Amino acid sequence: MSTDKPGITPQRRERAFREAVSYRQFVESAQVNADRLNANYEAYRLTGEEQASLAEIPEPIDVLVLAHDWCGDVVANLPLFARIEQETGKLKLRILPRDPDNRDIAESYAPADGRSRIPTYIFFDQAGRELGVFIERPDSITELNNIWGEQFWDEHPEWDGRGRAPSELEETVRKAYFAFLMKEKRPTVRDREKQAIIEKIKSIAAAGA
């Protein structure tokens, strides 16, 4: 997902980077899903071809990330960004919570419906120039999420909530829904997600070259 909205001011960017934490600090402070963040980090490995492709990025890219450890998309793909950072040195991640103090940043990059989403990844070159943004997950994974969601409801006709936003579901149903999507289904397409995100990073880097 992407957005055409204007970004944040240089002053707001500088403050955000000062207040942000590293990926390791983010995981160490996680109240939920630390085990899954670590497991996904270990599961993501870059091939030699992927490392060589990312090595073509001319200089490291600063990436400001709005994230919370309770978010399934954060758990699914933030570890990949951390793996790329660790193995290539081409990304420099700094992570902030969206709520409560950084909603202004999230809203600056909200999609057309006006609803901010996490994770939001904002890319800057070493001079502080904004290069691009990546929100939530690759479009191909969103399409699969929709298919998996329908499959979940087909398998659970006893539960109410089909057609509602996940946030509107009763807690037991919501937990089961996310467990189905994020624990059973999402890991099966990890390589597809990795490829899509690597291509996105390369396209953002190329646009700023």
VOGU-3710 file (C-alpha; in Angstrom, 3 decimals, decimal comma):
1> mstdkpgitp> 0,000/0,000/0,000  1,228/3,501/-0,785  0,061/7,083/-0,471  0,482/10,315/-2,408  0,030/12,570/0,632  2,749/15,091/1,533  5,158/13,985/4,208  6,458/15,471/7,427  8,621/18,528/8,005  12,387/18,234/8,482
11> qrrerafrea> 11,967/19,296/12,106  9,383/16,573/12,751  11,581/14,015/11,013  14,590/14,923/13,138  12,565/14,704/16,338  11,128/11,341/15,306  14,548/9,854/14,628  15,839/11,154/17,964  12,982/9,479/19,843  12,924/6,219/17,877
21> vsyrqfvesa> 14,534/2,935/18,916  16,430/0,182/17,149  14,859/-3,116/16,130  16,588/-4,913/19,007  15,205/-2,375/21,488  11,752/-2,725/19,948  11,771/-6,495/20,416  13,198/-6,279/23,930  10,380/-3,937/24,964  7,623/-5,933/23,239
31> qvnadrlnan> 4,732/-6,800/25,536  3,302/-9,378/23,142  4,670/-11,355/20,188  8,362/-11,101/21,067  8,693/-14,833/20,397  7,020/-14,509/16,993  9,156/-11,506/16,077  12,272/-13,512/16,907  11,001/-16,595/15,085  10,217/-14,629/11,939
41> yeayrltgee> 13,602/-12,924/12,057  15,280/-16,325/12,151  13,019/-17,634/9,373  13,920/-14,828/6,978  17,187/-15,473/5,159  18,546/-13,618/2,152  19,884/-15,623/-0,747  23,186/-14,683/-2,324  21,288/-13,248/-5,274  19,115/-11,118/-2,989
51> qaslaeipep> 22,147/-9,853/-1,098  23,880/-8,934/-4,352  20,780/-7,165/-5,622  20,408/-5,094/-2,457  24,143/-4,348/-2,467  23,535/-2,252/-5,589  21,724/0,364/-3,482  24,330/3,157/-3,488  24,015/4,338/0,127  22,210/3,279/3,294
61> idvlvlahdw> 18,584/4,353/3,574  17,171/5,674/6,843  13,804/4,043/7,521  11,411/5,503/10,083  8,892/2,851/11,114  5,601/3,333/12,947  4,823/0,017/14,594  3,287/-1,823/17,537  4,158/-5,352/18,576  0,472/-6,379/18,707
71> cgdvvanlpl> 0,053/-5,803/14,954  0,105/-8,902/12,755  1,652/-7,102/9,790  4,417/-5,746/12,013  5,152/-9,253/13,276  5,102/-10,580/9,711  7,386/-8,150/7,905  9,321/-5,921/10,306  11,696/-8,858/11,011  12,470/-8,972/7,282
81> farieqetgk> 13,482/-5,310/7,291  15,669/-6,050/10,316  17,233/-9,017/8,527  18,018/-6,822/5,506  19,510/-4,204/7,816  21,694/-6,780/9,530  22,859/-8,668/6,443  23,368/-5,791/3,994  23,761/-2,559/5,960  21,607/-0,857/3,322
91> lklrilprdp> 18,785/0,000/5,742  19,002/1,869/9,047  15,804/1,199/10,981  14,398/3,479/13,663  11,071/2,501/15,180  8,371/4,532/16,930  4,957/3,629/18,318  2,149/5,288/16,420  0,015/5,711/19,540  -0,378/8,002/21,313
101> dnrdiaesya> 2,285/10,543/20,375  3,014/9,942/16,692  -0,386/9,812/15,082  0,437/13,061/13,326  3,118/11,225/11,358  0,830/8,301/10,560  -1,939/10,621/9,421  0,483/12,441/7,126  0,800/9,164/5,213  -2,749/7,849/5,540
111> padgrsript> -4,210/6,325/2,342  -7,197/7,760/0,506  -9,673/6,557/3,130  -7,958/8,731/5,740  -7,276/5,864/8,160  -3,682/5,576/9,306  -2,205/2,093/9,324  0,748/0,211/10,723  3,372/-0,637/9,963  4,207/2,532/8,064
121> yiffdqagre> 7,754/2,595/6,663  9,094/5,992/5,546  12,363/6,020/3,599  14,901/8,885/3,626  18,280/9,345/2,005  21,308/10,444/4,019  20,494/14,100/3,329  17,038/13,704/4,864  15,182/13,728/1,553  12,092/11,539/1,562
131> lgvfierpds> 12,317/8,715/-0,981  9,063/6,840/-0,525  6,716/5,032/1,807  5,468/1,479/2,280  2,382/0,735/4,370  1,153/-2,495/5,939  2,006/-5,219/3,435  2,458/-5,947/-0,300  -0,708/-5,776/-2,407  -0,353/-9,456/-3,271
141> itelnniwge> -0,545/-10,352/0,428  -3,604/-8,142/0,886  -5,318/-10,101/-1,883  -4,460/-13,359/-0,140  -5,671/-11,974/3,193  -9,061/-11,370/1,609  -9,173/-14,945/0,311  -8,083/-16,359/3,658  -10,672/-14,231/5,438  -13,446/-15,741/3,356
151> qfwdehpewd> -12,043/-19,198/4,046  -12,086/-18,504/7,791  -15,765/-17,561/7,739  -16,622/-20,556/5,561  -15,013/-22,796/8,174  -16,807/-21,093/11,082  -20,475/-20,576/10,185  -21,282/-20,693/13,905  -19,686/-17,275/14,503  -21,177/-13,878/13,755
161> grgrapsele> -19,101/-11,144/12,185  -18,657/-11,896/8,508  -18,221/-8,624/6,637  -17,240/-6,641/9,720  -13,884/-5,016/10,346  -11,708/-7,171/12,624  -11,786/-4,446/15,286  -15,566/-4,876/15,476  -15,446/-8,617/16,166  -16,072/-10,175/19,555
171> etvrkayfaf> -12,720/-10,812/21,244  -12,737/-14,609/20,973  -13,638/-14,445/17,288  -11,084/-11,729/16,605  -8,289/-13,746/18,205  -9,254/-16,836/16,224  -9,452/-14,800/13,012  -5,977/-13,328/13,435  -4,506/-16,646/14,536  -5,825/-18,212/11,334
181> lmkekrptvr> -4,456/-15,456/9,107  -1,157/-14,702/10,816  -0,102/-18,052/12,289  -1,565/-20,578/9,862  -1,672/-18,786/6,506  0,808/-15,890/6,369  3,940/-17,985/7,045  3,146/-20,144/4,004  3,827/-17,179/1,694  6,866/-15,784/3,500
191> drekqaiiek> 9,089/-16,047/0,423  6,512/-14,288/-1,736  6,270/-11,472/0,804  10,050/-11,248/1,005  10,400/-10,907/-2,761  7,697/-8,239/-2,980  9,230/-6,172/-0,195  12,747/-6,424/-1,600  11,454/-5,198/-4,959  9,677/-2,319/-3,205
201> iksiaaaga> 12,838/-1,305/-1,375  14,842/-1,413/-4,604  12,252/0,670/-6,469  12,249/3,293/-3,715  16,050/3,404/-3,740  16,095/3,710/-7,537  13,605/6,576/-7,474  15,942/8,523/-5,239  19,088/7,807/-7,230
//
